Amino acid sequence: MYIGLVLRVAAKDSLETRKMTTSQEYKDLEAKYYMQVVRRMPPVLVRGEGSRVYDNDGKSYLDFTAGWAVLNMGHSHPAVTKAVSEQAGKIMQMSNLFYTTPQLPLAQFIVENSDVDRVFFCNSGAEANEGASKLARKWGRKNLDGAYEIITALDSFHGRTQAMMAATGQPHYQDNWTPLMPGFVNVPYNDLDAIKGAYVEGKTCAVLLEPVQGEGGVNVPDEDYLKRVQDFCKEKNILFMLDEVQTGMGRLGTVFGYQRFEGVEPDVMTLGKAVGSGAPLGAFACKEFCSVLEPGDHGSTFGGNALTTATGAAGAQALLDEDGPGQAMRNGEYLMGKLNALREEHPVITEVRGMGMLVGVEMSEELSAGLIADCLDNGLLLNAVRPNMLRFMPPLNASTEEIDEAVEILSAALSKAAAGG
Ligand SMILES: *Cc1c(COP(=O)(O)O)cnc(C)c1O
């Protein structure tokens, strides 16, 4: 016998979470209801504009994480806000069994500004890489006697699904979840010989790399590395795939990160983060010659729905109209110059490295426990991407005043840490 409706939850207006007013009330309820899988930073953020976000108490912070390399043209960009609200009032979601219109301008933007020919939209970076991996396996099945293995790099980050944990070459994303999905092998980054050594004829179907490693510590490869990997892939007829989830959409100073590297043209490219300008969106894209997925091979309920692609298309348009990539190039150089100047004052800084508006600051020792908290207190959001490394990924259009302000806050925090507190 089926039972009838059981009303477990009180009427919606009486839910505690709707009545909370203070940050502490929110945090207490979060601790009760939410899975504790992230160590959150203290502020409860309720609003953002440009490079700034505001907490529950009205305090402002420079967001030099850009919503995690997502809001490349800043928080609440007027064109994006307009597009998402207008689209929400028209149509948000249909199955991909039907045509909807906003998908196309964004697909066109990706194809016309890159070297790929076809796009498929999904919902996240991990899912984009999953799709690319399926495409690569099909390529191997059709052309390479069933080859299925994908070579990826140590210190990479490709997402947190079962397969992408195996692709991601970092033990702390893998150790608790063995056995890992077979079909991925992790080799040192920036080392073509390591890829050659891992290649097995009839087994390897593709190589998947980030143009610059983001989560792995802002690692910029030698300028000819990607091209040499590409040449090797061509020689072996395996796919050369680039994960542009973090580097795409202007961040490195070009629309797609690989365009900073001479002669590089991926067969397959994946996108996430900034491609949706704040809406949860991912994409994988390929050249015509390797467009091997056929009807029924892949799909997604939400992938590329009208709401997310309208949002992404408006963000992409803003990126073009306001020359986001050019701004990233200029502002990134300015930021790196300022950070390099900091090294004179703060010898604890051993290296400043990066490209465009993706910049890492490496220290000779682990960051002091108070450093990030101190920056936060003084109104700057930053990420410690490694125990001894800070990562800057500001909006591409952060102003020079905002960059100056951020570097001053960091400088003061470093001085305080050096003085022992
Ligand atoms: C963030 C990231 C991913 C994963 O994206 P999700 O949307 O979190 O699944 C994959 N690859 C790279 C390079 C990333 O930076």
The ligand as an SDF file (V2000), in Angstrom:
LIG
                    3D

 15 15  0  0  0  0  0  0  0  0999 V2000
   37.6650   23.9410  -11.9380 C   0  0  0  0  0  0  0  0  0  0  0  0
   38.2910   23.0480  -12.9330 C   0  0  0  0  0  0  0  0  0  0  0  0
   37.6710   21.8570  -13.3600 C   0  0  0  0  0  0  0  0  0  0  0  0
   36.4100   21.3250  -12.7290 C   0  0  0  0  0  0  0  0  0  0  0  0
   35.3130   22.1410  -12.9500 O   0  0  0  0  0  0  0  0  0  0  0  0
   33.9700   21.8840  -12.1200 P   0  0  0  0  0  0  0  0  0  0  0  0
   32.9880   22.8190  -12.7500 O   0  0  0  0  0  0  0  0  0  0  0  0
   34.2620   22.2050  -10.6980 O   0  0  0  0  0  0  0  0  0  0  0  0
   33.5910   20.4670  -12.2990 O   0  0  0  0  0  0  0  0  0  0  0  0
   38.2720   21.1430  -14.3560 C   0  0  0  0  0  0  0  0  0  0  0  0
   39.4210   21.5330  -14.9230 N   0  0  0  0  0  0  0  0  0  0  0  0
   40.0440   22.6730  -14.5400 C   0  0  0  0  0  0  0  0  0  0  0  0
   41.3080   23.0710  -15.2310 C   0  0  0  0  0  0  0  0  0  0  0  0
   39.5110   23.4640  -13.5290 C   0  0  0  0  0  0  0  0  0  0  0  0
   40.1510   24.5660  -13.1320 O   0  0  0  0  0  0  0  0  0  0  0  0
  1  2  1  0
  2  3  1  0
  2 14  2  0
  3  4  1  0
  3 10  2  0
  4  5  1  0
  5  6  1  0
  6  7  2  0
  6  8  1  0
  6  9  1  0
 10 11  1  0
 11 12  2  0
 12 13  1  0
 12 14  1  0
 14 15  1  0
M  END
$$$$
